[in-house]
Amino acid sequence: MAHSPDPLPLAQALIRCPSVTPADGGAQDVLADVLARLGFTVTRLRFGAVENLYARIGTGGPHLCFAGHTDVVPPGDGAWRFDPFAATVQDGVLYGRGACDMKGAIAAFVAAAEAHLADGAAAGSLSLLITGDEEGEAVDGTARVLEWMRAAGEVPDFCLVGEPTNPARLGEVVKIGRRGSLNARIRIEGTQGHTAYPQRADNPVHRLVAALAALTALPLDAGSAWFEPSTLQITSVDVGNPASNVIPAAAGARLNIRFNDRHSGESLTEWLRAALARFAPRAELAVSVSGESFLTSPGAAVARLCAAIEAETGIAPRLDTGGGTSDARFITRLCPVAEFGLVGSSMHQVDERVPVAELRALARIYRGVIGAFLAAEAGR
Ligand SMILES: [Zn+2]
């Protein structure tokens, strides 16, 4: 008879810690205590103001890692039905900030690990990489923990990230990659002058408009095997000129590109530079790449993950690479990574919530993933 611990109490305990990035609110203490009691060796990793944690049980391979974050976004200005940090259960639904993104998934994985350990299965290792800085800058979070893991020789065979990947129903979507994201700031200097004497001026707004038109005229690509087409969105055009008879001295704009595996931050920066040079040789371009695109080729490990999901939900999940960035963009540099968690329809919203039955179903899925992964890798 399989032992099945309930993820609900830990999910509630975590939600009751007000861990709005970068605050920890005691969340990592709660988690560390539970993991230590289960026999995990817990290493607390504080970088800057951010609490992170790495916990492992077992010494040999195969090694399956679960990654997630205990920080949450603020409750926001809207009126909540219940206190966002009270973890109220009403009619079988757990309400609270972090319920689906992603304290619920952490609790589900811990319950799954507990069930696995109670079964006496000895092979392999399980670990958790938990950061307190995913929703913020993500500078002192997962990226730093991964540096530490690499230096310590902690390299998992596979990592499962518990982000809420499902749009509406548990089991719909596994993410095997993510698009990259690039922000650019453009500034074009011209020569200020009177609108009645444009021949004595050099209008930077005209140059900017022409450059932006060129950047948006054609699609960046038509997509690739696992990715949708890349997109470019102009997010701001800034001139701030209060006068109607003055050609301004400078004009600026900002844009964001979500890109697939046909581009890199570097290739897009070159493309932007070349396009700007055609219309404004004096343009300044400042680029920041918040994440490169990546893809985990769907192989045996992803197939096992999908099989465990289908066994519980009856749904064969779709492999997807859409949405925003996540910490998987860092983890992919250390080991293969895929993402599967709860239904994300209420994430970052007022009344964030998860049905308790769904939380328990996710724990059973994770239990299946652990069993399948450790058994399959051990027997290869
Ligand atoms: Zn999240």
Residues whose N, C-alpha, C, O or C-beta is under 5 A from the ligand:
A	BS01	ZN	D101 M102 E163
